[in-house]
């Protein structure tokens, strides 16, 4: 690769929470070099000296890592390459090693030809304006110059040691589906350290994802885990996304335990020790979760969707626990406050032990709600935020009970419905929850009515 003096990114590359694109189309080694150079320039100007780098199991990750490291070093910043592993292992390195920031190369749960970059800067989330700044520096070549040193270390065992530190859980029979994602090796080492009986699926890290797509929030991707739990009569099962920062779970009967339901279990265990603590969940979470946190003596706080936004809010209000419907779970209680799915699995074992019930019993005790999954549909990028604003105006004029934390979450006698614009794609996101199917149908009709008034139809489902 010829040395760059400046660089323009493809307009779709710089997202709200990360940088992401299609390798060979919108993302190349030149982009990786420029990202490294810009990020390292920001680190240098903040007085930093060293950046940790990690990567997932995608086929393009080693190539992008090489270019990224070259860009960081060219800005006079040293690199600490922690190698192949899940995103939370990179976060762990950034929390415990003498570094001033970290970058994980990962395509997360996207198709195999995607890849991207997640960041942390001096212990805080790096998103929004920070990511736009990467593009601004690259566009004019406003880069620091120097010769940084490159070092590689193996921290897998140290990370696994930290996952089980102070473990206070019992012995269960558990299924683990790593989905051929970057957490595979960690899951093998972790389960060898835990009591109980562990049955593992797809822990070999393979960027082709030959068994199923690594997104545990889509029910079809849990079919193999469900089969394993049923065949072996296991207590429960856990699954991980491509870069190991999101968890999925099923109970012993094969019922999905969605992100907001997992949070109910975690909250019950945590609030027994930390009464009055603030528990944060995103606007897509069930009302049953917020009610349950309040019932347990905690302070429920609804916040905007997005792992970076949730992490920032946790720091602001001193919350020990937060989560999203998408399976990002954040523990600042005995841990670092970032989203770590292997750690969330460990805490699920601990929570069931502490609460004295099986995961199946905990799931079965939850209030039955009728709700939709996250409904995503394509809307022109230039229109998506405007549509939500128009809906909010009409709802205000009608005197509706609306929470505006992130889009419109509307409370009615039937339940609630949500409409928000995605920060990362040209889609609108809708969700509704009610006590019965008839009420849910009325809520969906209300969403469709508002969309129609803004000239939008809830058409084909958009993917991730």
Secondary structure, DSSP 8 states (H G I E B T S, - for coil): ----S-----TTTB-SSSEEEEBTTTB-HHHHHHHHHHHHHHHHHTT--EEEEEE-S-TTHHHHHHHHHHHHHHTT-EEEEEEE--HHHHHHHHHHSS-SEEEEE--TTS-TTEEEEEEEETTEE--THHHHHHHHHHHHT--------EEE---HHHHHHHHTTT------EEEEE-TTSTTHHHHHHHHHHSSSEEEEE--S--TT--SS-S-TTSGGGGHHHHHHHHHHT-SEEEEE-TTSS-EEEEETTS-B--HHHHHHHHHHHHHHHSTT-EEEEETTS-HHHHHHHHHTT-EEEEE-SSHHHHHHHHHHHT-SEEE-TTS-EEE-SSS-SSB-HHHHHHHHHHHHHHHTS-HHHHHHTS---EE---EEEE--HHHHHHHHHHHHHHHHHTT-EEE-TTSEEEEETTEEEEEEE-SSSSEEEEEEEESSHHHHHHHHHHHHHHHHHTT----SB---
